[in-house]
Amino acid sequence: MRSQRLLFIGNSATYVHDLPRMLRTLAGEAGYPLEVTTVARGGYTLAQHADGTTEHGRAVLAEIQKGYDLVFLQDNGNCITTPARRLASQQACRTLDSAIRATGGITCLYIRPPYGYALGEYSPVEQCGELDGLFTGIAAELGATCAFVNRAFGIAIEELPYDLWGPDHAHLGPYGAYLAVCVFFATLFSTSSSVLSFNGLPAEAARALQGVADAVALEEKSPRGPFKG
């Protein structure tokens, strides 16, 4: 299998636990070679990444122009808190998707996990639903792939006994990071994440998290992964 080139654009929901590296390592061990590059800044929104009037925004667009098979886009969790932020997030997706498509790449919206605490009026599970509503619409408009990490978290919060966040309840802990990576893998390759090693987690917990990721990424209505016929 040819090594696929991935670019991750986001913030700490991408770089805490270095999800790109974890995906590359676990997928590579399972025989799915990946090359990964990350552009992520703490607290950044997709609107900031897409702003071509700033030095950073120009650098992001230049990175995209290098050409990647697939680019993950991940927004700040506050994107659901006001109508203006929702609109800015969707417009940023359009801008970045246009740049990605110009190189022949695929856009994948990494629909992020919720915070482990209430965000305004939204509980963690409610945040999952709000994120879904925001990004599935723009994904359909663009024809983009989605990595539904939010949906996996919604299930895991209600059905599994594991703490998915670190001590601040804002950033992912080891269990949450592994769940996200399992969703990425199953989404990309239309293959069960059960082929991945456990990344140091107890076997029972890793298998449970793999099961949730697969239930989300491999459900019948989901399109086949971009790297698997």
C-alpha positions as CSV (number, residue, x, y, z in Angstrom):
1,M,0.0,0.0,0.0
2,R,1.3,3.4,-1.0
3,S,2.1,5.8,1.9
4,Q,-0.7,8.4,2.2
5,R,0.3,12.0,3.0
6,L,-1.9,13.7,5.6
7,L,-2.0,17.3,6.9
8,F,-3.7,18.1,10.2
9,I,-4.9,21.7,10.7
10,G,-6.2,22.5,14.2
11,N,-5.4,23.4,17.8
12,S,-4.8,21.5,21.1
13,A,-7.6,19.0,20.3
14,T,-5.1,17.8,17.6
15,Y,-1.7,18.3,19.3
16,V,-2.3,17.2,22.9
17,H,-1.2,13.5,22.9
18,D,0.0,14.3,19.3
19,L,-2.9,12.5,17.6
20,P,-1.2,12.7,14.1
21,R,1.9,10.9,15.4
22,M,-0.2,8.3,17.2
23,L,-2.3,7.6,14.1
24,R,0.9,7.3,12.0
25,T,2.5,4.9,14.5
26,L,-0.5,2.7,15.1
27,A,-1.6,2.6,11.4
28,G,2.0,1.9,10.3
29,E,2.3,-1.0,12.7
30,A,-0.9,-2.4,11.2
31,G,0.4,-2.1,7.7
32,Y,-1.2,1.2,6.7
33,P,1.7,3.6,6.0
34,L,1.1,7.3,6.6
35,E,3.1,10.5,6.4
36,V,1.8,13.2,8.7
37,T,2.3,17.0,9.0
38,T,0.6,19.2,11.6
39,V,-0.2,22.9,11.7
40,A,-1.8,23.5,15.1
41,R,-1.8,26.4,17.5
42,G,-3.4,26.5,20.9
43,G,-6.9,27.9,20.9
44,Y,-6.9,28.7,17.1
45,T,-10.1,28.7,15.1
46,L,-10.4,27.5,11.5
47,A,-11.2,31.1,10.7
48,Q,-7.7,32.1,11.9
49,H,-6.1,29.3,10.0
50,A,-7.9,30.3,6.8
51,D,-7.3,34.1,7.1
52,G,-5.0,34.9,4.1
53,T,-4.6,38.4,5.3
54,T,-2.3,37.3,8.2
55,E,1.2,35.8,8.1
56,H,-0.1,32.6,9.7
57,G,-3.0,32.2,7.3
58,R,-0.7,32.7,4.3
59,A,1.6,30.0,5.8
60,V,-1.3,27.6,6.2
61,L,-2.4,28.1,2.6
62,A,1.2,27.7,1.5
63,E,1.4,24.4,3.4
64,I,-1.8,23.1,1.8
65,Q,-0.4,24.0,-1.7
66,K,2.4,21.5,-1.1
67,G,-0.1,18.9,-1.9
68,Y,-1.6,16.3,0.5
69,D,-3.7,13.3,-0.1
70,L,-6.1,14.3,2.7
71,V,-6.3,17.3,5.0
72,F,-8.0,17.2,8.4
73,L,-9.7,20.4,9.6
74,Q,-10.4,20.8,13.3
75,D,-12.0,23.9,14.9
76,N,-12.1,25.5,18.3
77,G,-14.8,24.1,20.6
78,N,-16.4,27.5,21.0
79,C,-17.4,27.5,17.3
80,I,-20.9,26.4,18.4
81,T,-21.5,29.1,21.0
82,T,-22.7,32.0,18.8
83,P,-24.3,32.3,15.3
84,A,-21.4,34.5,14.2
85,R,-18.8,31.8,15.2
86,R,-20.9,29.1,13.4
87,L,-20.9,31.2,10.2
88,A,-17.2,31.9,10.5
89,S,-16.4,28.2,11.0
90,Q,-18.4,27.2,7.9
91,Q,-16.8,30.0,5.8
92,A,-13.4,28.9,6.9
93,C,-14.2,25.3,5.8
94,R,-15.1,26.6,2.4
95,T,-11.9,28.6,2.1
96,L,-9.7,25.8,3.2
97,D,-11.6,23.2,1.2
98,S,-11.1,25.3,-2.0
99,A,-7.4,25.4,-1.4
100,I,-7.2,21.6,-0.7
101,R,-9.3,20.7,-3.8
102,A,-7.0,22.9,-6.0
103,T,-4.2,20.5,-5.2
104,G,-6.3,17.3,-5.8
105,G,-6.6,16.6,-2.1
106,I,-9.5,15.4,0.0
107,T,-11.0,17.4,2.9
108,C,-11.8,15.6,6.1
109,L,-13.6,17.5,8.8
110,Y,-12.3,16.2,12.2
111,I,-15.5,16.9,14.1
112,R,-13.9,17.4,17.5
113,P,-14.7,16.0,20.9
114,P,-16.7,18.1,23.4
115,Y,-15.3,19.6,26.5
116,G,-15.7,17.5,29.6
117,Y,-17.8,20.2,31.2
118,A,-20.8,22.3,30.3
119,L,-20.1,24.9,27.6
120,G,-22.6,27.6,28.2
121,E,-26.0,25.8,28.0
122,Y,-24.6,22.7,26.4
123,S,-23.6,19.6,28.4
124,P,-20.8,17.4,26.9
125,V,-23.3,15.2,25.1
126,E,-25.2,18.2,23.8
127,Q,-22.0,19.7,22.5
128,C,-21.6,16.5,20.4
129,G,-25.0,17.1,18.8
130,E,-24.3,20.8,18.2
131,L,-21.0,20.0,16.6
132,D,-22.7,17.4,14.4
133,G,-25.3,19.9,13.2
134,L,-22.7,22.5,12.4
135,F,-20.3,20.4,10.4
136,T,-22.5,17.8,8.7
137,G,-24.2,20.6,6.8
138,I,-21.0,22.2,5.5
139,A,-19.6,18.7,4.8
140,A,-22.6,17.9,2.6
141,E,-22.2,21.2,0.8
142,L,-18.5,20.6,0.1
143,G,-18.7,16.8,-0.4
144,A,-16.1,16.5,2.4
145,T,-15.4,13.4,4.4
146,C,-16.1,13.5,8.2
147,A,-14.3,11.9,11.1
148,F,-17.1,11.8,13.6
149,V,-15.0,11.9,16.8
150,N,-17.9,13.8,18.4
151,R,-20.3,11.0,17.8
152,A,-17.9,8.5,19.3
153,F,-17.5,10.6,22.4
154,G,-21.3,10.9,22.7
155,I,-21.6,7.1,22.8
156,A,-18.6,6.6,25.1
157,I,-19.7,9.2,27.6
158,E,-23.0,7.4,28.0
159,E,-21.9,3.8,27.7
160,L,-18.3,3.4,28.9
161,P,-16.8,3.9,32.3
162,Y,-13.6,5.6,31.1
163,D,-12.5,9.2,31.7
164,L,-11.9,10.6,28.3
165,W,-10.2,13.9,29.3
166,G,-7.1,14.9,31.2
167,P,-7.2,16.8,34.5
168,D,-8.4,20.0,33.0
169,H,-11.4,18.3,31.5
170,A,-10.8,20.4,28.3
171,H,-8.0,18.3,26.7
172,L,-8.0,14.7,25.9
173,G,-6.6,12.1,28.2
174,P,-5.1,8.7,27.0
175,Y,-8.5,7.1,26.6
176,G,-10.0,10.0,24.7
177,A,-6.9,10.3,22.4
178,Y,-7.0,6.6,21.6
179,L,-10.7,6.8,20.8
180,A,-10.1,9.7,18.4
181,V,-7.3,7.9,16.6
182,C,-9.5,4.8,16.2
183,V,-12.1,7.0,14.6
184,F,-9.5,8.5,12.2
185,F,-8.2,5.1,11.2
186,A,-11.6,3.4,10.6
187,T,-12.8,6.5,8.7
188,L,-9.8,6.6,6.4
189,F,-9.5,3.0,5.6
190,S,-13.0,1.6,6.1
191,T,-11.3,-1.0,8.2
192,S,-12.0,-2.0,11.8
193,S,-9.7,-0.3,14.3
194,S,-9.4,-3.7,16.0
195,V,-6.2,-4.2,13.9
196,L,-4.5,-1.4,15.9
197,S,-2.4,-2.1,19.0
198,F,-3.6,-0.9,22.3
199,N,-1.1,2.0,22.8
200,G,-0.5,1.1,26.4
201,L,-4.1,1.0,27.4
202,P,-5.6,-2.0,29.2
203,A,-6.9,-4.5,26.6
204,E,-10.5,-4.4,27.8
205,A,-10.6,-0.7,27.6
206,A,-8.9,-0.5,24.2
207,R,-11.3,-3.0,22.7
208,A,-14.3,-1.2,24.1
209,L,-13.0,2.1,22.5
210,Q,-12.3,0.4,19.2
211,G,-15.9,-0.9,19.2
212,V,-17.3,2.5,19.7
213,A,-15.1,4.0,17.0
214,D,-16.1,1.2,14.5
215,A,-19.8,1.6,15.3
216,V,-19.5,5.3,14.3
217,A,-17.1,5.1,11.4
218,L,-18.3,1.9,9.8
219,E,-22.0,2.2,10.1
220,E,-23.9,1.3,6.9
221,K,-24.8,4.9,6.0
222,S,-21.2,6.2,6.2
223,P,-19.4,6.6,2.9
224,R,-16.4,4.3,2.3
225,G,-13.1,5.6,3.5
226,P,-11.1,7.7,1.0
227,F,-8.1,5.3,1.1
228,K,-10.1,2.1,0.7
229,G,-12.0,1.1,-2.4
